[in-house]
Amino acid sequence: MAKTFSQSLEGNFMQYHQAIRIGQERARKSQMNLFSHAGFAMLTLTVKKSEGTFVPVGEQELVAIVQKPEGWITVIVDEEGYAKAQSKTLNETEAKEIKKKAVVAGIPEYAGKVKLV
């Protein structure tokens, strides 16, 4: 039996909310992990789009620093570079120091393009 438009919409709505729930759990874990190294961390992305569908951010944690117009931030990203948590704006030395602490604690460094909010 073919799905009606309403059933399809409802399924997409449920999938999106499930992706948000799982993504929030993963991003909060990354936020707490970054907090332990930086003393401050904000939750950033919880979902991403893959093949036209919303999916949770990945489980893997990698660390990187990003230069923004107002300064530098340290971020924890998933395997595709989606930022799950970020520090407050810092100077370059502080951002590098936090990244170094995270790497020493076992978080691999991410060298690709970081996708921010």
Buried (B, 14 or more C-beta within 10 A) or exposed (E): EEEEEEEEEEEEEEEBEEBBEBBBEBBBBBBEBBBEBBEEBBBBBBBBEEEEEBBBBBEBBBBBBBEEEEBBBBBBBBBBBBBBBBBEEBEEEBBBBBBBBBBEEEBEEBEEEBBBE
